[in-house]
């Protein structure tokens, strides 16, 4: 009987010998990526849905929507790129240092990006001369990177780690 060991990475395992489907297991890094991605989508949906619906959306509806979007996005991401956020066991290079450094640096890279995005959104969709527009731009440019710096940092760290392992 041919059995495959289950590793923490995206190693395929047969559900049953008679089924041909393969499932891919989540490692800790993928769980952290997916959970922080879900939180980022939750806050992003809150800012998008409220102006469109002209009322405060339900927290439960936002949470379920963000979880659904995250599950669909993660499924296709991990299916199309099965080695995404997977460490190479044959390499003696640690992926942790790449992930931690990239996570810390990504926050400081996202602050100017979200400052520009918030400024342009207020300029296009609102009144830039309103007395609360500067508060919105400031809060948006500091708060939004807090929800997105982990998935962005993990992605950047994995790209650099993969590039280093291949060379």
Backbone torsions as a table, in degrees:
resi	resn	phi	psi	omega
1	UNK	NA	128.3	-176.9
2	UNK	-90.4	113.8	179.5
3	UNK	-116.7	144.8	177.2
4	UNK	-111.7	139.8	177.5
5	UNK	-76.5	148.7	178.7
6	UNK	-98.9	118.3	177.1
7	UNK	-104.0	173.4	-178.8
8	UNK	-72.6	-15.9	-179.0
9	UNK	-85.7	-160.5	-177.7
10	UNK	-90.6	59.6	179.9
11	UNK	-87.6	131.6	179.2
12	UNK	-72.8	146.6	176.5
13	UNK	-141.3	135.1	178.2
14	UNK	-76.7	136.3	178.0
15	UNK	-68.0	-41.1	-178.8
16	UNK	-155.4	148.4	-177.7
17	UNK	-56.9	-27.5	-176.8
18	UNK	-86.6	-11.8	178.7
19	UNK	-95.5	145.4	-178.9
20	UNK	-96.0	-10.4	-177.8
21	UNK	-68.3	147.2	174.9
22	UNK	-120.9	141.0	176.5
23	UNK	-113.6	152.3	-178.2
24	UNK	-114.2	130.4	-175.3
25	UNK	-89.1	150.5	179.7
26	UNK	-90.3	135.1	170.9
27	UNK	-96.9	176.7	-176.4
28	UNK	-60.9	-39.8	-179.6
29	UNK	-63.7	-39.2	177.4
30	UNK	-67.7	-36.7	176.7
31	UNK	-64.4	-43.5	178.4
32	UNK	-63.4	-43.9	177.8
33	UNK	-59.0	-50.2	-175.7
34	UNK	-66.6	-40.7	-178.9
35	UNK	-69.0	-41.2	178.2
36	UNK	-72.5	-29.9	173.5
37	UNK	-64.2	-40.9	178.7
38	UNK	-63.3	-39.7	178.5
39	UNK	-66.3	-42.0	177.6
40	UNK	-63.2	-40.8	177.9
41	UNK	-66.3	-37.1	177.8
42	UNK	-57.4	-49.3	-179.1
43	UNK	-70.6	-36.6	178.5
44	UNK	-64.8	-43.5	177.0
45	UNK	-62.3	-36.8	178.0
46	UNK	-60.1	-41.0	179.3
47	UNK	-75.6	-25.3	-179.1
48	UNK	-85.9	-43.1	-173.3
49	UNK	-72.8	-37.5	-175.2
50	UNK	-60.6	-47.3	178.1
51	UNK	-68.1	-30.3	-179.6
52	UNK	-73.5	-44.9	-177.3
53	UNK	-81.8	-13.7	-179.3
54	UNK	63.4	20.8	174.5
55	UNK	-154.7	164.8	-179.8
56	UNK	-70.1	123.4	179.7
57	UNK	-74.7	155.8	178.0
58	UNK	-68.1	138.8	179.7
59	UNK	-65.3	-37.1	179.4
60	UNK	-65.2	-43.3	178.9
61	UNK	-64.9	-39.8	177.1
62	UNK	-65.0	-42.6	-179.6
63	UNK	-64.6	-44.8	179.2
64	UNK	-65.6	-39.6	178.3
65	UNK	-64.6	-43.6	-179.6
66	UNK	-67.9	-36.5	176.3
67	UNK	-65.8	-41.2	178.5
68	UNK	-63.6	-45.6	178.3
69	UNK	-62.1	-41.4	-179.3
70	UNK	-66.8	-42.0	179.2
71	UNK	-63.6	-44.4	179.7
72	UNK	-65.7	-45.9	179.9
73	UNK	-63.2	-46.0	-179.0
74	UNK	-65.8	-39.7	178.8
75	UNK	-58.0	-51.4	-178.0
76	UNK	-70.2	-34.8	178.1
77	UNK	-64.2	-47.1	-177.9
78	UNK	-75.8	-23.6	177.0
79	UNK	-77.5	-42.4	-178.7
80	UNK	-77.7	-27.1	178.2
81	UNK	-129.5	79.9	-173.0
82	UNK	-65.5	-18.8	178.5
83	UNK	-97.1	10.2	178.8
84	UNK	-63.8	127.9	-179.0
85	UNK	59.1	32.1	178.3
86	UNK	-112.0	131.3	177.9
87	UNK	-79.7	148.2	177.7
88	UNK	-91.9	112.3	-176.3
89	UNK	-67.5	-25.9	-179.7
90	UNK	-77.4	-12.6	179.6
91	UNK	-90.0	143.2	176.7
92	UNK	-95.1	13.1	178.2
93	UNK	-92.0	130.4	-179.3
94	UNK	-81.8	130.8	178.1
95	UNK	-80.6	-17.9	-175.6
96	UNK	-62.4	-43.2	-178.8
97	UNK	-64.9	-35.3	177.0
98	UNK	-67.3	-41.9	-179.7
99	UNK	-65.6	-47.4	-176.2
100	UNK	-66.6	-45.8	178.6
101	UNK	-61.3	-43.4	-178.5
102	UNK	-68.5	-35.2	177.6
103	UNK	-64.6	-44.4	-179.8
104	UNK	-66.3	-42.7	-178.9
105	UNK	-70.4	-33.8	-176.0
106	UNK	-65.2	-30.6	177.4
107	UNK	-61.2	-45.8	-177.5
108	UNK	-72.7	-21.1	173.3
109	UNK	-80.7	-30.4	-178.5
110	UNK	-79.5	-24.0	-179.6
111	UNK	-60.6	-51.5	177.3
112	UNK	-65.7	-32.7	178.6
113	UNK	-63.1	-49.3	-179.2
114	UNK	-72.6	-24.3	173.0
115	UNK	-64.8	-45.2	178.2
116	UNK	-64.6	-43.9	179.8
117	UNK	-62.8	-44.0	-179.3
118	UNK	-68.6	-38.3	177.3
119	UNK	-62.9	-46.8	179.9
120	UNK	-65.4	-36.8	179.2
121	UNK	-68.4	-37.3	176.1
122	UNK	-69.9	-39.5	180.0
123	UNK	-64.8	-40.6	-176.7
124	UNK	-81.8	-47.0	-171.9
125	UNK	-99.7	-8.3	-176.3
126	UNK	-135.3	-160.7	179.5
127	UNK	-110.0	111.6	-177.6
128	UNK	-68.5	-21.9	-179.7
129	UNK	-88.2	-1.1	177.9
130	UNK	-66.5	146.8	-174.6
131	UNK	-68.8	-18.0	179.2
132	UNK	-99.7	-1.5	-178.2
133	UNK	-67.0	-36.5	179.0
134	UNK	-68.1	-33.4	176.4
135	UNK	-67.0	-43.2	178.7
136	UNK	-62.7	-44.6	179.5
137	UNK	-63.4	-43.1	179.3
138	UNK	-64.1	-46.4	179.6
139	UNK	-66.6	-42.2	-179.1
140	UNK	-65.0	-38.1	-176.8
141	UNK	-77.0	-20.0	176.8
142	UNK	-97.4	-38.0	-172.9
143	UNK	-79.1	-43.6	-176.3
144	UNK	-63.8	-38.7	174.8
145	UNK	-61.6	-24.9	177.4
146	UNK	-63.5	-29.0	-178.7
147	UNK	-92.7	-19.4	-174.5
148	UNK	-111.6	-7.8	-174.7
149	UNK	-72.1	-25.6	179.1
150	UNK	-72.0	-53.2	179.2
151	UNK	-64.6	-36.3	178.3
152	UNK	-67.6	-43.1	179.8
153	UNK	-65.1	-40.6	177.2
154	UNK	-63.8	-38.8	178.7
155	UNK	-65.8	-45.9	178.9
156	UNK	-64.3	-42.9	179.0
157	UNK	-62.2	-40.3	178.9
158	UNK	-66.1	-37.9	178.3
159	UNK	-62.5	-45.8	179.1
160	UNK	-68.2	-38.0	178.1
161	UNK	-64.2	-45.2	179.7
162	UNK	-63.3	-40.9	178.3
163	UNK	-63.4	-39.7	179.8
164	UNK	-69.7	-38.3	-180.0
165	UNK	-69.9	-32.7	-178.8
166	UNK	-73.6	-36.1	-179.0
167	UNK	-72.8	NA	NA
